[in-house]
Amino acid sequence: FFCELNRMIQLACSDTFLSNVVMYFSAVLMGGGSLAGILYTYSKIVSSICAMSSSQGKYKSFSTCASHLSVVSLFYLTSLGVYLSSAVTHSSQSSATASVMYTVVTPMLNPIIYTFRN
């Protein structure tokens, strides 16, 4: 489908252990850092929404946050699934399907969500 880093390392290197350790460590560091930032931001949003007095405003805010959070979780879960499953199995069909989910479907959902919410 396209060049996944893990597949390219397997083709280029004979011993891939150190490369895989560095790759997974950096993925956890960068992915975990951004996920922690997203969760922190959403916790601040939820705490400010709970402080609102209007129940209609709370409902609209929570529904907007829920749709955004579903897209973020779709992106993170499919990308995590691609990289973790590529280490275990070599199913190109399921890897390609999950790759399409986080490279094509997720970016297409953001404009749709903004259009419906506005």
Disulfide bonds with the S-S distance in Angstrom:
none
